[in-house]
Structures are given as structure tokens and as C-alpha cells.
Amino acid sequence: MDSAAETTDGYVPWSEVTPDAARRLLVAAVEAFAERGYHATTTRDIAGRAGMSPAALYIHYKTKEELLHRISRIGHDKALEILETAASGPGSAAERLDAAVRSFVRWHAAHHTTARVVQYELDALAAEHRSEIVALRRQSDAAVRRILADGVLAGEFDVPDVPGTTLAVLSLCIDVARWFSTAGQRTPDEVGTLYADLVLRMVGARPAAGAGPQK
């Protein structure tokens, strides 16, 4: 479910990448990195999967690491967009947390091959690129932390340790990319619904002070 032609929630994977040859190489790199790992993958492997020569790869990407950085940047930008949209959206803290987890998990399941590379190959990046991606991850952390802090302040959540709970929520969601399979019994939407319910239970979600009974 990670092909460049597929759409999920209106998102066309790698539509940001042009021209077509550069996009084909990037899709091939995602598949190779997910299957073999970054370090075990060669530029020849990537070019072969894209139906191109190794020399053609260097026209678009100077190094294998540049490919990984492009993949990681696009993936982390999308993850941050999902979480920021939910955190800044309407509704109670519980409703925003539900939306954040549901959307974040759904993306990690629907694009599990891409997400595995984005989330688990961070250490293979060059130092300057790793710092850039770590900064994006901190912004994602801040978005979830903001929702949790709002919920505590409103009396909706029982969370003694907001930073620790933020880490637990994000880790739970990200891990979906590691185990999700299209051959499994649940769809990305179903996994998103399940995890949203689990996280709301984790934080002891209850109606905001002054709110009516939940239906």
C-alpha cells in the first residue's frame, strides 16, 4: 500500500518528488531500505528496482544517504502535519487526541513500508540531516504534549507525567509500521480506531469540567 499511484486520505505518496525518474528512484529506495535495511542496500539495488542504470541514479541523487534524507524529510513533514492539524483543530482535548492518534496510526498502517524507513532508519542519516529530522520529531512531540496538557488543565485527563505519556503515545502509534500487514485482519482505519480508544483509556479520558454526559 505504498505505491506512488495510491492515495490515502487524499494524499498521493511522493507527489512532492519530481521529475518522474527521481520519484521512481525514491519509491525503489523505500522498498529496498524496508526490505534489506539501509546499510545492506546498494545504489545498484535501488537503480535496478527502478529499472534504471546506477549512473542514472546519480543524476538525481548524489548519494544513497541523500535519498534516505529525502524520504525521511517528506515522511516526517507528513507526520508533523497530521499531528499539528489535530492539535490545532476544534473540540475538546479528548476529541483532538482521538483525531491525532486515529490519523497518525492510520497513516503508519496505510504506508507501513514507507513509515518503517522513516521511523527506523534515523541513525543512518548524516549528522546534519539527523539534527534536522530530530527537530521535526520534537515538533511532533510538542503537538501531542500540547493536547495532553490541555486535557489535564481542563480536567479531562488523569496524566501525572505528560512528557512520559507523550513518549508512550507516540511510541505506540509508530510501532504500527513495524507489524502492520495488508494480509492481516484489520484495515488501517480499524487499527486507527482501536488505538485511539486505547490511548483515551490510557490517559483516563473523561468529560471536561462543566460538560454534559458523553453519548
Phi, psi and omega in degrees: 000029182241014183293154183293339184274345187277149176241144175221120183055036178082000182265125176262112183305132174065018177296343178288343188263123176223157356285189184302321181298319179295321179293319179298320179294320180293317177298318178297321179295318178303312181297317182292315180297320181292324183279318188247345187091152183300311187291332180274354181265135178254163177296331177294320177301314183295311180299319180299317179296328180275358182071033183230169178274154177305324180296326181294329180299318185289349174292328186254331182223126183292326183217167173296323180295326177297322176298313180299318179298318180297316178299313183295318181296313181297316180296316180289327175298318180294317179300316180295319178301316180300312184288320179294322178299316179291316183296326183266001184282179180281170174102176179288171177299321180296319179293321179289324177293319177302313181296319181297310182293315181302313183288319182295315179292317180301318179295317180294330177280312183295329181239047188297326179294311177299314184298325178298319179291314182300317187271335189244003178247021183302320185291346179277350181286151173296157188306314183291325178288323179296318179299320179298315182288322177300323178297321177293321179296324178294324177293322176296317177301317182296325180295314179291320180298323180296318178297314181297316180297320177298318181294321177295315182297324182277356182080014180276327186243147172251088185229097180293331184234092183294313179299316180295320179291324176301314179299318180295318180296312181295319179298318179299314182293314184296326183297341178303323181297333182287322188250344187295140178222140178293344178275356181286180185274343183248145175275166175304321179297319181293321177293320177300317178296315179300313184290326177298318178296317180299316182292319178298323175293321181301321183268005178064042184301136177211166183302144177297153180303129180088354181277156179284176180295144179285144179259000000 
